[in-house]
Structures are given as structure tokens and as C-alpha cells.
């Protein structure tokens, strides 16, 4: 369903492109040996290169190059065997060199694709225009002193990948789906941890609007440095409505850079939109063109893990899962790994239900990730063993699971301690059924008079009489035979 915003003079379509800055997982920076550990004391991870001391020359980090190529391959993108680092010239206090080393005209990765998983189970491709590498700037801190700003250069020189999408996104929901999918791919690849709250993944959101049916692109605003999926979605909505209001009033939208204020739910003008010539780009004279061999690229490709799209397809074809369930399970690599342990030797759909419904509810309630789950994958698999071999029923299993969460004990021990083993003795079940039938002649008459819905009441009475331990399948079959007379 298309996303349309009504205006005073007609309906408007939103056109969105994202520039995602993803910090490369690497122990050292792009052009120096300084560490990249998050949360260190200010200015404790700064080399002479990062501080732009005179005479210091950049030396490229091969691990960062491998990570960029790995990401490009994960995005089904073209890898450019020759790329060039440029100097992007601008002045700011947290940029000691007075320029940023980046790539403009010859990036390391060309066009690729990200496939969005939409809520209705369908998919849609979003084009990737390019992925280029660049070094991060430092951090300006303005809230520690009323008269002074402070500079922390720990982040200066950290390797970033800027992943630029085509303007193929059309709604806040598209933006959310794109960022979640991109983050998932990066985490599967191990090239970026995707922690937006730590700043290792952030995005600039380019937004423009046009009347429904129009094909030309209008001026866009770039909303800078949005640091969460939720804020990115909000920024699109707010900025789109701002632009529509301007057009409805007969004005024109300026092409500019804006900031998003999540507290006031507004975007604010930051500066007019710069163009490439404003930064006086030129090839960095201290760095030769980066030349890769096809063998280098092929070796990285041969070691790629199974990525979310391929794993989702496998879950659907091999396990018979729905597109929705498969998509939920593969969204995070840790979740997929957990699920595959639970599903081993069990009905894959039963395992999926337990992970998505029961386990996820516990994780949400406790506010923890699946990596910190109070019930391990092996322990949940053990619970499913007891369901599969009819030791316990599905209903009792839910009670056992609650105890597992609270105590950390395994399912078999809990079942043994509490005497919860399912009754599969036909004689014992038949005796309970006979007693219920003998005690309730009116209900028997109703059933035999055509009210078959009352069979559920009989099942409930038998389960109550057996403390929920009777095998439900046996109860249903034996009751049907007995009630028919």
C-alpha cells in the first residue's frame, strides 16, 4: 500500500534516500594504528596521524579494506578493483587535518541491492548507489562548560563505510525496514556492529516530496546524523509535512542540510546544501590509488556467511515456515543460531512458535537480548523433547517453561520434581472419562442431541480431573468414542 500525505491542493508522495555511516569493525583506525575501543577516556586513542602532527603520513589498514569489500559483496554490489582516496576540504575544530580523507569519484564499491522484508510478507528491492570509505572526525562536546567547547579525538580517523541508497524509499516504514535489513546484513558479515546508540551506525536522511503522479525529483533536504531507526522514521514524517506546508503556501523548498530535534519533533535549518565543488575534492597526494586483485575479492567472497535473505529462503523451503516467521528468525544472526539449535530433531514450526511467541515474550519482559536469554537454546530444545515424546503436554510445557525462566533449571528436572509427567495410560484416562460421563448425564444428553460443541467442556473436565496431565489426543479420541455411545 502506497504512503500518501494529503495536502491542501492534492496528495503528495515522499521520496527518500539514505546515507548510512557504518563504523567498520577493526581494532585500529583506517590510516593509523590507534585503537578504536568505544567508551575510552577522551583523547587516549589518538596517534600522531589522527592529531595531524606535521610530517605524519597515513598508512592504509588492510583489514578495513577487506571489511569494505566483504560488505559490498554482502550487498550484491560491484567491487571496483581500482579506487581512489580524495581529500574533502573543510574546517571544523574536531577535524585537525582541515580535510577528511574520503572517496568521491572512484569508490571501492559500486551499485548493489538491499531487499526489504515488508510487514505483509512481500519483498521489495532498494538500489544501492555506492559504498565508499572515509575517516571519521573527532567529537565536539558543548555541554561541559558554559563558555568553552571540548574536543575528543578518540574517534578521529576511525574507518567508516558510507552506504548510499538510491531514492527508492517511499515511506517511514520503508526507512525502518531498510535500516533494520542493512544493520542485519552488516552484523551477519561482522563488518559493523550496528549499535546506533553508540554512534557506530548513523544516517543522513534525504527527503523530498512531489505531487502523486509526478516523476521529476524536487529539491531535497538532508536531515543529518539521525541515530536511531525510530528517529529516522519520525524525521521523514516531520520533514515531509514541513515541505508540503511550504508548497501549499506557494513557496519553494530550499535544498539544504537540517537537524532533527526529537524532543521538539521538528527539523531545523543547519546550512545550505553543499555541493562537491564546495569541498574542493582532489586525490590525496599521500595515498596511491587502491588496486585490488580479483583473487583478493574472490577469497573474501568464498568465506561469506549465509546471509539473511538466503537463510530466510532456506527456512521457508526446507522448514516450511511462513515468510513472516522466517523473516523474524533470521533478522538477527544470534536469533537464527538459537533457533537452529532448538529446531534440531524437532518439528521446525513448533520450534519457531516457541522461539517467536514464548521466548521473545520473556526477553521483552526482562529487557535482554537473546544472547543473555535465561533459557539457553539447548534447554529449550530439551523442553521440546519432552513434548515430542509425550512426556508432557503443550499446556504443561508452558508452566514448565515459566519455572525454567525463574529458576534456571532444565525441563526434565522440573517435570520430575513436580510430578508433571503426562498420563498416557489408557486405563487411567478411560476411568476418568467414565466417571465424568456418569456424573453428568444432562451434558451427555445435550451432546447426543446434536450439541457437539459441549465436547470441549468434557475435555476440560477430564483434564481438570487428571490435573492437566492426561494426553490431550487420547482424551479427545476416547471421549468421542464414549459419547457416541
N, C-alpha and C positions, 0 to 999 in steps of 0.2 A: 504494500500500500504506500502510495507516494505521500511525502510530507509537504503540505502546502500551508502557507500562512496567509490568511485573508488580510487585505489592506482596504483602504477607503475606496480605491478605484479598481479593485480586482484582486486576484490571487497571485501570490508570489512563490517562487521556487528558490531554495537556498543551494548555493554551490560552494563546496568546501574542499579544501586541500590541506593536508597536514605536513608539517616538517617536524619529524621526531628526532630529538637529540638523544642518542643512546650511548652511555659510557661503556667503553669496551672493558670486559673483564681481563685484566692484565696486572701483574704485580708491580709493574713500573710504567712510567709515562711514555707518551708517544715518541719523544725525542730526547729523553733523559732517563737516568737510572733511579730517579727519586720514586719513593713508594706511593701507592695510591689508596692506602687504607682509609676507610671512612671514619670520621669521628676523632681523628688525632688532634693534638693540641695545635692551635694556629701556628702556621709558618714553621712547622717541624718537618715537613716533607717537601723541601724546596732545594733544588740543585742550583748551581751557578747558571745553568742554561735557563731554568724556569724563571730566575730572577733577572735575566737579561744582562748579566755581567759582561763587560766589554771583552771581545775576543772569543766568547764561548760559542761553539758550533753545535748544531743539532745532529744527533746520530739516531737513525730510524730504528724503531723497535720491531723486529721481525714478527714477534708474537701478535702484535696489533694488526699487522698486515694479514696474517693468517686468519685472525678473527673477522676482519672485514670481508675477506674472500669467503669464509665459511658462511657469514650472514648473507652475502649476495647469492650464494648457491641455495641457501635455505629459502630465499625469496624468489627462486626460479628466475634469477636475473642473469643478464650478460656480464661476464667478468672481463674487464678491459685489461689486456696484458701489459699495456703501457699507460701509466697515469702520471700526472704532474702535480706537485705541491706548489701552491701560489701563496703570495703574501696579500692578505686583506688588511689594508691600512686604515686604522682609526685610532683615536686617542681616548683612553679611559684609564683611571687610576689603577684598576686591577689588571691592566694589560701592560706589564713592564716593557715589553719589546716595542710597543707602539704599533704593532701589527699582529695579526693572528695567522698562523700557518694553516691553510685550508686547501681545498681543491675546488676550482670553479669550472674551468673549460675542459679538463680531462680527468674526470672522476674515476675511481677504481672500479666502481660497479655501475652498470647501465640499467636498462629497463627490465622490470620484473613484475611480479603479480602477488597480491595477497588476496586469498579467498575468504570472504566474510561468511560467518555462520549466523544466519538471521533467526529471529525468535520463532518463526513459523516452520523451521526445519529446512528452508531453502538456503541456497548459497548465491553469492554474487562476487564477481572479481573486481578488485580495485587495482588500477595500474600504479606501479612504482616507476617514477621518472628516473631516479638515480640514487645512489648511496655514495657519499663522499666522506673522506676522513678529515678531521681537523683537531686542533688542540683546544682545550677548554681555557677560559680565562680564570682569573682568581675570583675571590668573593669580596664584595664591599659590604661592610657592616655599619649600619647607620643608627642603630638603636642603643648603643652602649654609652654614648656621651651626647649631651645636648648641643655641643659645639663642634665636635670632631667626628669624622668617619674613620673606620679602621679597615685595613686591607689584610686578608688572609690569602696567601699564595699557595696553600696546600693543593688546591685544585688546578692551579695554573700548569698547563702543559699536559693534563690528563687527556687520554685519547678518547675522542668522540666519533661516532658514526652519525652523520645526518642523513636520515632516510626521508626522501621527498616523494609524496604521493602525487598522482595526477588529481585534478579537481573532479574526482569521480564520486565523492561522497555527497549525499543529499539530505541528511537529517542528523539531529543529535544522536539518534540510535545508531546510525551508520558510523558515526565518530566513535561511539563507545565500543561497537563491535570491532572496528578496525584496530583501535588501541589495544583491546584485550587480545585480539588474534596476533598482532605484531609482538606484543610482550610475550605471549605463549611461545611463538616461534623462536624468539631470542633466548628464552630460558631453556627450551629444548636443545638449542645449539650450544648453550653455555657461553654465549658471546656477550650478554648483558644480563644483569640480574633483574632489571625491570622495576627496581624499587623507586617509584616516583616520589615517595615521601622523603627519600634520601637524596633526591636530585639526580640519580643515575639514569633516569629516563624522564624527559620532559618534552613538551611540544609547543610549537607555534601553530596557531590555528588561522588559516586564511579563509575569510568569509566574504562572499558577495551574494547579492540577490538579483533576481530578474523576473519579469512577469512570466507566468506559466505559458509555455509555448514559444517563448523567445529562445534563440540559440546562441546569441552573442554573449560573451562574458563582459560584465560591467566592472567598474573599479572595485577593488577588494581592500579590506582592512586585515592586517596581520596582528592577531592578538598574541602577544609574546609570553613565553615561559609559563605555560599552564602546567601545573604539577600534579594533576590527578585526572582520572577518567571522568569522574563526576563533574569536576570543574570545566573540563573541555566541552562536555555536553551542554553545560549551563552557558558557557561563553558563546557557543554557537547560537543558541536560542536568543540570548540577550542582544548580541551584536546584530543578528538578522533583523530583529524587530526595530532596533535603532535605525538601521539603514532604510527599512521600509517606511518608517516615520518620516525620514528626510525626503524620500521620493514623493510620498503622499503630500508633503507640504510644498512640493515644487522645487526642491533643492537637488543638489548633486552630492554624491558621496565622495569624499576625498580619499585618494589612495594613501594610506598612512599606517603607521605602527601604533598599536594601542595596548594598554594594560588591562587586565581583568581584575576587578575588585570583587572577591567572593562575598565579602561582608555586606557591601552596599548593592550587590547584584547589578553591577554596571561595568562598562568598559570606558576607559579614559584615554584621550589622545596623549601619545608619548612623543612622537616626532613624525614628520612627513616620511613617507616610504622611500627608502634609499634604493638606488639602482647600482648595478655593478660598477659603473664608471665613477660613482661617488667614493668607492673604496680604493680606487687606483690599483686594481689587481695586476700583479705581474709574477712570473715564475720565480720561486725562491732561489736566489743565486747560490745558497749554501747547500741545496739538495738537488741531486741529479734526478732526472726522470726515473720513476719506479718501473722497472721492467720485470715482469713475471714470465715464467715458462709455463707452457700448457701442462707439463708433467707436475709442476708445483700445484696447480689448480686441481688436476685430476687426483692427486694424492689426498688432498683435503676432501674432495667430493667422495672419495671411496670410504672415508671414515665418518660421514654424516650419520647421525642417528635417525631412526624412524621419526618423522615429523608429524605434527598434529593431524594434518589432512589425510596422510597415508594411514595413520593409526585409526582414525575415525572410520575410514572406509573398511579397514580390516575388521573392526568391531561390528560393523553393520553386516558385512558379508559372511564372516566366519562365526560370529556370535549371535547374529540375528537381532541385534539391538536396533532401536529406532534411531533416527538421525539426531533427535534431541538428546537421548540418553548417551549416545556415543560422543556427541559434542561436549556434553558436560564432563564426561570421564576423561577426555583427552586434553581438556583446556589447560591443565597443569601436569607437567611430567610426573610429579610426585603422586598425584591422584591416579594417573594411569598405571604407574608401577604398583601402587597399593591394590588397585582393582584387579590387576592380572594375578596377583598372589591369591586374592580372595576367590577369584573365579576358577583357579586351578582345580580341576576334578569336580567342579560343581556346575549346575545349570547357570550359564552366563547371565541370563535375565534375572534369576534370583539374586545372584551376587550383585548385579547392578542396582537392583531395588534396595538392597541392604546398605550399599555404599551411599547412594544418592539420597535415600529417604532417612534411614535411621542414623547412619554415621554423620552425614552432613548436619543433621539437626543438633547432634551433640557438639560438633565442632563449632557451630554458630553460637550455641548456648554458652560454651566455655570460652569463646573468642580465641581459639587456637587454630593453627594450620594443621593439615593432615600429617605433616612431619612430626607434630607433637601430639598426635592422637592418643587418648588414654587407652584405646584398644588397638593393638597392632594388627596388621593385615593377617598375620599368622593366627592370631587369636580369633579374629572374626571368621577366618576360614574354618577354624575348629568348631565354632558355633554352627556354621552351615553343615559341617559333617554330621552333627547331632540331629539336624533337621532332615538331612538327606537319608540317614539310616533309620529314621522313625524313632530315634531315642526320645526326642521331644517334638511337640507340635510347633507350628509357626507362632501361635499365640503365646505359648510358654517361652519361646525363644526371645520374644520381646522383653519379657520380665527378666530373663537371664542376662540379656544384653545390658539392661539398666544396672544390674548388680556388677557386671564386668566393668562398666564405666566407673562406678563408685569405689570398687574395691581393688581393681587391677587383677582379680583372679581369672583363671581360664574357665571356659564354659563347662567343661567336663567336671571340674571340681565343684562348681556351684550346683550343677544338676545332682551330683552325688550327695553333697552336704544337705541339700534341701529336699531330697527325695522327689525330684520332679520328672523322673523317667515316665515316658508315655506308656499308657496301658494298651498293649496290643493283644492281650489275652482275650480271645473271642468269647470265652465263657463268662469272664468278669463283665465285659461290655454288655453281653446279652442279658445278664442278670439285672444290670442297672436299667436297661431298656424295658425289660418285662415289668419291673417294679413301677417305673414311670407310667407305663400304659395301664397297669392295673389300678393305679391311684387316680387316674384322670380319664374316666370313661366319657365325660362330656366332650373333651377335646378330641378324643378318638372318634366320636360320632361326627364331629364337625369335619374332620379330615375325610372320613369315609363318605360324608355327604357332599364332598366336592371342594372343600376349603383346603387346598393343598398348601397354601401359604403358612398354615399353622404348623407345618413340619419343622419350620425353623424354631418354633417355640419348644418342640420336643427335643431338638438337638441341644438347645440351651439348657434344658432341664437335665439331660444326660451329662453334659459337660460340667454342670454345677454339682451333680451327684458324685462325679469322679474327680472333683477338684481341678477340672480342666485338663486332666491327664489322658483322657480317652482319645484314641486315634480318630480324628475327625472323619477320615474317609470310611473307616469301618463303621462308625456311628451312623453316618448318612445311609450307607448301604443296608445295614441291618434294620434300621428304623423303617426305611421304605418297604422292606420285605414284611416286617411285622405289622405295620399299619394297614397294609393292603389286605391283611387277614389271610 
